[in-house]
Amino acid sequence: MSRLLAALSLSVLLWGPALADPRDGALGEFFPEADHAGDRAGEPPARPVFRDDEQIGLIFETIDVAPIPAYSGKPVNMLVGLDMDGMVTGVRVLEHEEPIMLVGIPERRLVEFVDQYVGKTIRDRVRVGLSARIREGYSYVDAVSGATVTVVVMGEDIMNASRLVAVGHGLVDPDAVPIADPATVKDDVFEPMDWPELRETGGVGRLHLTRGEVDEAFIGTEAEQVDNPPEGAEDDTFIDLYAAYLNAPTAGRNLLGDDHYERLMDRLDEGEHAIYLAASGRYSFKGTGFVRGGIFDRIQINQGDSAIQFRDADLVRAPSQIAADGAPEISERDIFIVRSEYSFDPGRPWELDLLVRRQVGALDSVFVNFPLEYEPPEAWFDYPEPPQAMPGPSDRPLWVTVWEERTWQIGVLGAGLLLLTFILLFQDWLVQRKKLTRVIRTGFLIYTVVFIGWYTLAQLSVVNILTFTNSLLTDFQWSTFLMDPMMFILWTFVAVTLLLWGRGVYCGWLCPFGAMQELINDVALKFKVKQYELPWAVHERLWSLKYLILLALFGISLHSLGTAEVYAEVEPFKTAVTMRFQREWGFILYALILLGISVFNRKFFCRYMCPLGAGLAVPARLRLFDWLKRHKECGSPCQICAAECEVQAIHPDGHINPNECHYCLECQITYFNDEKCPPMIMRRKRREKAEKLASGNNRVPLKVAET
């Protein structure tokens, strides 16, 4: 709440205190005997730590090594200390965008979680959460109730990054950590089998849990007395879960049928694998819906040191019936794709962890993992020669991998931007079809809110402008901006449209928060809610407010970019879009007030307060074309467009202020409307009169015709 009040108190912006850097003091905490650290170097980048002239360890940031998207779709950045034996000496959370950590779950819970990794080594196999079956060779750390996905990803990030740094900086001999090439499927091996035969050969694995077995797993936890089965129901089935590897023809063809198997294999890219899950019982392995970020949080595949979680894009609907004879009654069945970046080895054993959660409070829960162990039949695979040495660091840029992982999102965004480009290029044709224009615009605004905003979290912000400016003054690297493909593509499109059409393309079509305000106002107008507009003199002066906010934020960013980001909360974008209103009540109230004003005044925030709009308006003055048409009568005597402009961007004298225009195209609809626009009405009447006269002159007199 204090950050929100600070953001609104513009009078103290220039004197805002600098935020403490969470990296401060880490050297002494991670390595008490150290006296200094060197500069970042090597691949992956890390800082060597010294006692006198002897190197005793390394400090690195996980985002530089192995960034894994977490709950929010963005990685959590952590500072990790690693000694020369490959043991973790300390972990600090530097930054994250996890909305779940802002809903009653304090930051100290993250601190307590990462502290459990201190003392772990790169050779340890670490699992997050309780397990119904403690396996030899594994160590377990407690999870954070209500943030399962976040902490699982964080744990994987710590261990994966530590191993990569240890190998890259010579703490571990790569030859001492051999890895085998993955097994390959024998495509020519197929044997018709029914369900019992597939079970007997190991082609289908099974996990059967009764309600009593699940209840026993929670004994000794806070959830011991939660959701216990009634007396006599202990032997009832909780879940009867089956798993199979579908790429192997013997499993895939027998379970799916030839047609479904062929279609599935055609959609898999090289290195991808299909896992079949089917179950019956009172518990769903998939759950009632996706968690935020599109991750299935009840299932996870573990193989060696790798944990594989599935997102919504990895789900493929399975056929409604199992093709193999003798299959049991199944109520739930789905196919999940293991993507190539996980380097999954289908010929090695793997296990499917089923997470069972019990709620013990409004936000707290306890969960237990139940493993389904899968032993792939060796006859289905070709196995490579003995293990090769671990390969050295890849020269492939990390951002390339990120773009490959988000191909679908990039495609949908590209299609939307292509449609918008056609709308802008052929606007004269479109606006002459008023109903079509308004339907397309409303549909596009919904797409902007739902897909660009809430789904891909690609809401641009003034922080992006400040970060870009700061990088130009310090150490600019394209790879930094390429790490988020959605934001990069949007910014590239905005940069081009600023030169061609001005600020209004983004503010009027692509800003999720702006689209929210406009859609709310459209609904209010449908219900004939009275609108309130400020007098022109007041309105014109309030335009300058957003530019003053922009200048204040820019001044603070020159001193401390972190402090500027705090005060940039004057934008409600993070609350309403990125975090989908999952924040403290003060931030939510602020965003709701601004949206509430939109019921009575169209896009109030965009017009008077938005520093991003101000930042876009400055370079937009360099635009090359004026696409919006005007009649010489506009402004004098006609004031129709000026009165109807949704953001009052048309001056009383009739000219359009391109710095304030949101390019809604309503004035262009009026421009071509010969039933509403006075100059067009006059032209229509002259045309109709001329046509009438021409028709009269061509009429042949009756007597002449008879003659």
PAMI-923081 format. One record per residue (C-alpha): x, y, z; residue in one letter. Coordinates in pm, whole numbers, padded with zeros to 5 digits, always signed. Layout:
# PAMI-923081
XYZa...
# end
This chain:
# PAMI-923081
+00000+00000+00000m+00287+00235+00078s+00422+00188-00275r+00085+00278-00418l+00060+00595-00212l+00414+00684-00312a+00327+00642-00676a+00033+00877-00640l+00225+01137-00441s+00384+01302-00740l+00508+01592-00536s+00774+01376-00375v+00878+01178-00681l+01208+01353-00730l+01315+01281-00375w+01218+00911-00369g+01466+00694-00176p+01670+00434-00360a+01577+00071-00302l+01827-00152-00129a+01995-00392-00370d+01928-00751-00257p+02279-00841-00377r+02432-00624-00105d+02592-00827+00171g+02557-01158-00015a+02934-01211-00035l+02975-01207+00343g+02666-01419+00396e+02749-01687+00136f+03124-01692+00206f+03204-01550+00555p+03578-01610+00506e+03593-01428+00169a+03761-01089+00136d+03674-00998-00224h+03507-01112-00546a+03612-01074-00908g+03417-00946-01208d+03157-01152-01391r+03328-01379-01640a+03306-01715-01811g+03018-01907-01959e+02776-01920-01787p+02871-01583-01631p+02969-01594-01263a+03185-01396-01017r+03479-01579-00862p+03509-01540-00483v+03852-01521-00314f+04011-01554+00027r+04344-01375-00019d+04451-01508-00360d+04274-01844-00331e+03945-01894-00511q+03690-02047-00274i+03372-02031-00480g+03143-01861-00731l+02842-01630-00715i+02598-01618-01005f+02241-01524-01100e+02012-01801-01220t+01855-01582-01489i+02197-01571-01661d+02226-01950-01660v+01902-02148-01677a+01592-01927-01664p+01282-02145-01636i+00938-01977-01665p+00753-02000-01336a+00389-01946-01236y+00372-01604-01401s+00533-01727-01723g+00855-01541-01635k+01162-01679-01452p+01247-01607-01090v+01594-01457-01064n+01804-01584-00773m+02157-01517-00651l+02339-01842-00571v+02671-01911-00401g+02863-02228-00494l+03185-02348-00329d+03466-02530-00510m+03319-02871-00421d+02988-02788-00589g+02796-02722-00267m+02537-02445-00247v+02646-02194+00018t+02360-01949-00012g+02055-01845-00216v+01874-01511-00237r+01563-01425-00436v+01645-01113-00636l+01328-01053-00833e+01013-01227-00947h+00674-01152-01097e+00484-01426-00918e+00132-01293-00846p+00062-01586-00616i+00328-01456-00375m+00129-01137-00338l-00195-01293-00217v-00139-01337+00154g+00186-01535+00112i+00472-01328+00256p+00810-01302+00087e+00975-01465+00389r+00820-01794+00278r+01029-01779-00038l+01336-01701+00173v+01266-02001+00397e+01221-02221+00091f+01546-02132-00085v+01740-02159+00242d+01669-02534+00234q+01905-02563-00063y+02203-02439+00137v+02426-02744+00190g+02292-02931-00114k+02547-03030-00377t+02523-03052-00753i+02523-03432-00719r+02209-03437-00505d+01871-03531-00642r+01630-03290-00479v+01252-03322-00480r+01010-03055-00360v+00736-03155-00117g+00643-03463+00079l+00641-03799-00095s+00431-04100-00011a+00733-04317-00093r+01072-04189+00016i+01322-04311-00240r+01682-04387-00166e+01924-04138-00320g+01677-03848-00311y+01653-03558-00067s+01331-03368-00006y+01260-03004+00075v+00938-02853+00207d+00721-02665-00039a+00538-02336+00012v+00166-02390+00057s-00030-02220-00218g+00273-02168-00443a+00357-02519-00555t+00438-02443-00917v+00654-02145-00825t+00875-02327-00577v+00910-02642-00789v+01040-02429-01076v+01267-02236-00841m+01414-02557-00705g+01484-02688-01053e+01640-02356-01148d+01878-02358-00849i+02001-02712-00912m+02022-02691-01293n+02202-02357-01286a+02445-02480-01019s+02538-02785-01227r+02591-02578-01542l+02806-02324-01359v+03007-02597-01188a+03087-02761-01521v+03140-02437-01712g+03388-02301-01455h+03581-02622-01401g+03454-02711-01053l+03352-03047-01197v+03528-03240-01470d+03276-03288-01752p+03420-03635-01813d+03337-03726-01455a+02968-03657-01516v+02895-03864-01825p+02558-03858-01992i+02414-04102-02238a+02254-04016-02568d+01881-04085-02547p+01739-04411-02674a+01545-04404-03000t+01215-04573-03078v+01217-04874-03309k+00953-04760-03554d+00940-05100-03722d+00864-05291-03403v+00492-05348-03357f+00303-05630-03192e-00076-05636-03157p-00162-05644-02787m-00473-05612-02578d-00486-05419-02250w-00377-05708-02020p-00078-05780-02245e+00027-05414-02246l+00008-05413-01867r+00206-05736-01840e+00489-05619-02069t+00518-05285-01885g+00389-05080-02176g+00122-04935-01947v+00213-04838-01591g-00036-04813-01309r-00086-04628-00980l-00388-04736-00777h-00464-04545-00458l-00741-04603-00209t-00884-04332+00011r-00726-04500+00311g-00378-04499+00153e-00405-04129+00075v-00526-04061+00428d-00226-04244+00577e+00016-04032+00371a-00107-03716+00546f-00059-03855+00898i+00172-03625+01093g+00090-03319+00880t-00148-03028+00938e-00392-03196+00700a-00414-03521+00899e-00778-03465+00990q-00882-03296+00665v-01105-03474+00411d-01075-03812+00584n-01283-04091+00431p-01594-04193+00621p-01583-04520+00813e-01599-04815+00578g-01480-04614+00275a-01106-04664+00333e-01085-04921+00052d-01274-04709-00200d-01072-04607-00505t-00924-04260-00479f-00767-04279-00825i-00678-04558-01065d-00416-04396-01286l-00244-04541-01595y+00049-04403-01797a+00202-04510-02129a+00466-04391-02374y+00288-04344-02707l+00572-04290-02956n+00645-04663-02949a+00411-04821-03210p+00320-05117-02989t+00179-04883-02725a+00056-04601-02948g-00123-04803-03215r-00284-05043-02970n-00408-04769-02737l-00513-04502-02990l-00581-04693-03308g-00387-04648-03632d-00553-04323-03747d-00514-04136-03417h-00159-04264-03378y-00055-04141-03723e-00209-03797-03663r-00036-03769-03327l+00305-03861-03468m+00259-03610-03751d+00208-03324-03504r+00516-03406-03296l+00836-03221-03378d+01176-03385-03365e+01272-03475-03008g+00915-03454-02874e+00739-03736-02694h+00375-03819-02618a+00265-03949-02277i-00079-04107-02236y-00258-04064-01904l-00590-04227-01821a-00769-04256-01490a-01090-04323-01306s-01191-04253-00948g-01283-03953-00737r-00960-03758-00805y-00865-03595-01136s-00501-03594-01243f-00574-03286-01453k-00784-03091-01207g-01082-02870-01266t-00881-02614-01463g-00542-02472-01531f-00353-02275-01271v-00249-01922-01362r+00022-01941-01622g-00135-02248-01786g+00051-02516-01583i-00103-02846-01471f-00005-02851-01107d-00117-03204-01015r+00124-03399-01234i+00495-03390-01306q+00735-03630-01477i+01071-03693-01314n+01365-03853-01490q+01706-03837-01326g+01766-03478-01220d+01503-03332-01453s+01147-03241-01361a+00899-03192-01645i+00581-02990-01597q+00310-02954-01854f+00145-02634-01975r-00186-02592-02151d-00013-02589-02491a+00122-02940-02418d-00223-03096-02389l-00370-03306-02673v-00717-03453-02644r-00714-03834-02649a-00973-04044-02835p-01293-04102-02641s-01227-04477-02624q-00918-04691-02565i-00863-04903-02876a-00704-05199-02695a-00943-05478-02600d-00997-05547-02234g-00936-05189-02117a-01108-05089-01792p-01375-04821-01766e-01193-04486-01786i-01349-04149-01706s-01051-03925-01787e-00790-03958-02059r-00546-03712-02213d-00218-03696-02401i+00067-03468-02288f+00361-03362-02504i+00713-03363-02358v+00895-03088-02546r+01241-03138-02694s+01415-02892-02459e+01374-03138-02168y+01605-03395-02338s+01372-03673-02226f+01510-04026-02273d+01220-04262-02354p+01432-04571-02301g+01521-04491-01941r+01287-04535-01643p+01081-04235-01542w+00814-04166-01288e+00496-03966-01290l+00438-03776-00966d+00072-03729-00877l+00023-03440-00637l-00263-03467-00388v-00339-03147-00202r-00542-03086+00111r-00648-02736+00207q-00575-02642+00569v-00664-02273+00554g-00776-01995+00326a-00437-01993+00152l-00241-02277+00314d-00239-02635+00195s-00036-02951+00235v+00042-03183-00053f+00189-03527-00095v+00340-03675-00411n+00252-04031-00513f+00490-04170-00779p+00385-04393-01067l+00704-04569-01173e+00735-04652-01541y+00985-04907-01678e+00988-04888-02060p+01012-05225-02238p+01367-05248-02374e+01253-05429-02688a+01088-05108-02811w+01410-04902-02825f+01756-04881-02975d+02011-04790-02711y+02328-04592-02795p+02687-04678-02721e+02829-04617-02371p+02782-04265-02231p+02969-03977-02382q+03126-03693-02188a+02900-03405-02092m+02908-03148-02372p+03046-02805-02308g+02832-02492-02292p+02625-02425-02600s+02693-02121-02816d+02324-02109-02907r+02168-01786-02777p+01919-01845-02499l+01661-01617-02656w+01635-01851-02956v+01516-02129-02727t+01265-01894-02564v+01120-01798-02903w+01092-02162-03005e+00903-02242-02686e+00646-01968-02753r+00582-02037-03120t+00203-02062-03076w+00177-01735-02885q+00398-01561-03141i+00178-01693-03422g-00146-01569-03263v+00008-01230-03186l+00145-01205-03539g-00198-01284-03684a-00357-01013-03468g-00100-00754-03570l-00139-00850-03936l-00515-00798-03909l-00461-00460-03745l-00222-00361-04023t-00490-00439-04284f-00743-00238-04083i-00511+00063-04083l-00409+00036-04447l-00765-00008-04578f-00940+00209-04322q-01114+00423-04588d-01294+00116-04722w-01370-00021-04376l-01513+00292-04214v-01776+00323-04486q-01923+00005-04335r-02006+00135-03989k-02147-00182-03834k-01860-00398-03960l-01604-00146-03830t-01754-00143-03481r-01785-00522-03464v-01421-00566-03569i-01305-00302-03324r-01496-00452-03031t-01366-00799-03113g-01011-00672-03137f-01036-00494-02800l-01153-00821-02639i-00857-01000-02804y-00626-00732-02663t-00754-00771-02308v-00775-01151-02301v-00486-01267-02520f-00232-00985-02522i-00305-00885-02163g-00419-01168-01938w-00284-01464-02136y+00057-01353-02263t+00106-01075-02002l+00235-00849-02279a+00116-00519-02134q+00367-00250-02229l+00466-00004-01959s+00657+00316-01911v+00907+00095-01726v+00997-00057-02064n+01077+00290-02196i+01287+00373-01890l+01470+00039-01909t+01546+00083-02279f+01671+00439-02223t+01883+00324-01929n+02036+00044-02135s+02134+00289-02409l+02320+00492-02148l+02489+00186-01995t+02530-00157-02157d+02281-00210-02437f+02233-00572-02548q+01971-00687-02795w+01962-01030-02629s+01813-00875-02316t+01509-00749-02505f+01482-01060-02722l+01428-01275-02412m+01059-01182-02411d+00934-01240-02768p+00584-01102-02709m+00709-00772-02571m+00979-00746-02839f+00732-00804-03122i+00485-00556-02975l+00749-00288-02927w+00875-00341-03282t+00522-00304-03420f+00460+00002-03205v+00785+00162-03324a+00680+00119-03688v+00324+00241-03634t+00448+00546-03442l+00620+00662-03760l+00327+00580-03988l+00014+00651-03782w+00122+00795-03447g+00061+00708-03085r-00303+00616-03132g-00248+00270-03281v-00112+00131-02955y-00324+00337-02717c-00643+00275-02911g-00598-00087-03019w-00319-00273-02837l-00316-00150-02476c-00501-00404-02255p-00582-00155-01980f-00700+00101-02234g-00916-00167-02397a-01066-00253-02057m-01168+00110-02004q-01316+00138-02351e-01517-00185-02323l-01650-00079-01982i-01757+00256-02126n-01923+00083-02422d-02133-00125-02183v-02220+00190-01985a-02335+00362-02304l-02553+00062-02390k-02728+00116-02056f-02749+00491-02126k-02530+00590-01832v-02486+00967-01832k-02139+01078-01941q-01944+01365-01787y-01684+01559-01984e-01457+01829-01850l-01478+02179-02002p-01242+02219-02296w-01015+02465-02114a-00970+02226-01819v-00939+01921-02044h-00669+02083-02258e-00458+02169-01952r-00497+01827-01793l-00333+01675-02101w-00001+01802-01967s-00031+01602-01643l+00081+01275-01801k+00386+01446-01950y+00483+01580-01608l+00451+01228-01464i+00671+01095-01745l+00939+01358-01683l+00937+01286-01310a+00977+00912-01367l+01253+00970-01620f+01440+01190-01374g+01414+00926-01101i+01529+00652-01340s+01854+00840-01403l+01922+00811-01031h+01774+00466-00968s+01582+00253-01214l+01453+00040-00927g+01301+00343-00755t+01143+00454-01081a+00979+00113-01115e+00821+00159-00772v+00675+00498-00861y+00566+00366-01200a+00285+00196-01006e+00095+00511-01099v+00017+00284-01394e-00236+00022-01280p-00119-00213-01556f+00067-00452-01327k-00236-00493-01103t-00512-00514-01363a-00329-00703-01637v-00002-00871-01541t-00127-00989-01202m-00495-01011-01295r-00598-00822-00979f-00410-01071-00755q-00251-00807-00528r-00291-00621-00201e-00623-00441-00163w-00476-00091-00206g-00347-00164-00556f-00672-00335-00651i-00878-00044-00519l-00669+00205-00719y-00715+00007-01043a-01088-00039-00982l-01135+00333-00918i-00977+00415-01254l-01190+00152-01427l-01496+00282-01242g-01436+00633-01372i-01454+00485-01722s-01823+00423-01666v-01884+00800-01669f-01582+00936-01856n-01422+00751-02146r-01055+00654-02088k-00989+00909-01813f-00656+00751-01715f-00532+00733-02075c-00613+01096-02140r-00469+01260-01831y-00245+01025-01629m-00077+00762-01848c+00302+00815-01866p+00331+00542-02130l+00096+00734-02360g+00305+01045-02302a+00623+00852-02379g+00477+00727-02707l+00347+01071-02805a+00696+01224-02804v+00848+01016-03091p+00507+01006-03262a+00559+01371-03358r+00794+01233-03627l+00512+01045-03802r+00534+01054-04180l+00167+01059-04285f-00170+01208-04191d-00419+00933-04263w-00724+01085-04095l-00927+01288-04344k-01096+01624-04272r-01337+01848-04463h-01273+02220-04494k-01601+02271-04304e-01473+02072-04001c-01464+02303-03701g-01632+02589-03879s-01921+02556-03887p-01943+02177-03821c-01862+02051-03469q-02006+01698-03491i-01675+01509-03482c-01534+01732-03209a-01841+01671-02994a-01836+01294-03050e-01461+01228-03020c-01425+00972-02742e-01107+01130-02599v-01171+01492-02704q-00869+01488-02935a-01040+01715-03191i-00998+02083-03123h-01290+02327-03160p-01127+02459-03478d-01167+02110-03629g-00808+01986-03643h-00712+01654-03482i-00437+01655-03220n-00236+01343-03322p-00058+01335-02985n-00392+01269-02811e-00580+01076-03079c-00648+00709-03000h-00728+00620-03361y-01075+00480-03290c-01180+00577-03647l-01518+00712-03532e-01447+01050-03691c-01371+00871-04017q-01701+00685-03999i-01870+01025-03970t-01647+01173-04243y-01788+00931-04504f-02144+00926-04366n-02368+01116-04609d-02659+01089-04362e-02473+01263-04079k-02177+01471-04197c-02304+01810-04326p-02054+01841-04615p-02130+01483-04721m-02504+01547-04689i-02470+01848-04921m-02273+01640-05171r-02534+01364-05160r-02817+01611-05216k-02637+01774-05510r-02571+01429-05656r-02933+01323-05611e-03055+01650-05765k-02824+01606-06064a-02941+01247-06107e-03302+01359-06092k-03247+01629-06352l-03059+01389-06576a-03341+01139-06543s-03598+01409-06636g-03404+01522-06943n-03385+01167-07074n-03763+01112-07050r-03924+01108-07400v-04252+01314-07437p-04561+01092-07489l-04689+01262-07812k-04350+01236-07976v-04333+00873-07885a-04680+00809-08037e-04580+00990-08356t
# end
